[in-house]
């Protein structure tokens, strides 16, 4: 078959057909797979929230991050998470689907001056209460997010971080166990101000023995991602300050 | 008839050494800098690129007679992007954990110049089977360099291999660290990859002077 592939008409038609074909394949695939993907994302959120409050399968193994398996996570989530709250315009309401709230959209609403919802999860493990707050911010390349679990003295009980596109081996290490574990025991309070926790270079405390300096040791080669984590924590703490003060007062 | 003729075998073996995509063709340097701080990431990237380049080369080769030359680069880009997105979506649905690990590589694969380079230089002019072999060969050549660079950067930079400490604990000063040895933080940052790649190029060209370009 001899087709003159240099003609303009052919080029335009080819481009048109290609767009339609590729577009249909991707659209079809996306609609078929969406329910499965959404379910996976829901489980992941539950795993992350539980991870932050220390419900995970880490055990004595100090190296890696081990979540509750996906097939039991739903049950465990309803066992450990006693209340899911939504803060909206100063009002606090219960909502069992608060964990599905997309924090990114809510932060965009705040920027636009629109109404926004802030979710908080109250967990209970061995009689101890955990207040788990979602976070969202910017790393070097793309979004970073996570959860921070606090007790009523504003001491961090656990964190979970994740990212969309940080460099593997550098910024991507914020989701490594050794980085996340450093936050445990740090306070988000400096005196009485809600300052958050800084990811600091050169704080001369690589083992993180000092727990009252509002600092954790930074990752080598990941300055901007680290700064992003610091900023994310301090922004979140600022945002949730009115709510956190009510817990502290109790 | 053997499965691979001598010519076919060369398609796979040449890129491993004398026609290596990174050290000789100087393609894919950018991703070699970005993700070789850890051996694990190098390995994952090498496998992902092998899949995409193998499949992409076949698709482009099948379409080679109908692609209008004026928009061939765009067509190549669409093919790579589509393949990567399909893999990403399928993994998200059926192997979510794995997709999380690979998510950061997706962007790096689409923009990897080895892939575009091989489409342009080989698949557009050759049949599907040979293009497939070329894809596998080049991604192996790419992978080998990635793994060599990743090995040295992780070993000297973090004192670990695949995340497992090999020199002892740098903070508690055990093992080799008790003698005063320190990890070289410079190896972690991207310029170190350039230096390691440079050394590989140097070694390779001193062993085979035929590879040295005339000025």
Interface residues (C-beta under 8 A of the other chain):
Chain A: X3 X5 X6 X10 X11 X14 X15 X18 X22 X25 X26 X29 X30 X33 X36 X37 X40 X43 X44 X63 X70 X163 X164 X165 X166 X167 X168 X169 X170 X172 X206 X207 X220 X221
Chain B: X34 X35 X36 X37 X38 X41 X44 X45 X65 X66 X67 X68 X69 X70 X71 X74 X75 X78 X82 X85 X86 X89 X90 X92 X93 X94 X96 X100 X103 X104 X105 X107 X154 X157 X163 X171 X185 X188 X189
